[in-house]
Amino acid sequence: MEDYLNTDDPVPTTNEAVEGAFTYDITSAEEKKLFVPVSGESYHSWPVAYLANHWHTDTDVEGELLFPSNEEEPRGVTVVVP
């Protein structure tokens, strides 16, 4: 499970990492400076925008989806994205 975290989110109940997830803390990511919320939104939508810009799907030679194993993305780890 992955978690994209923004710790200064205006929705306070979403400011902590999901327990047991591989967390990307994108609070201080450089891209945040360029993010402009759409009308009626706030920085609460920033993690979804970041995910949309960085999502990729890996497939095998037969086109079947590949998922990372727990060894590749250990649980309960937080990575801070600069």
Helices and strands as residue ranges (DSSP letters): E 2-5, G 12-14, E 22-25, G 30-34, G 43-45, H 46-54, E 77-80
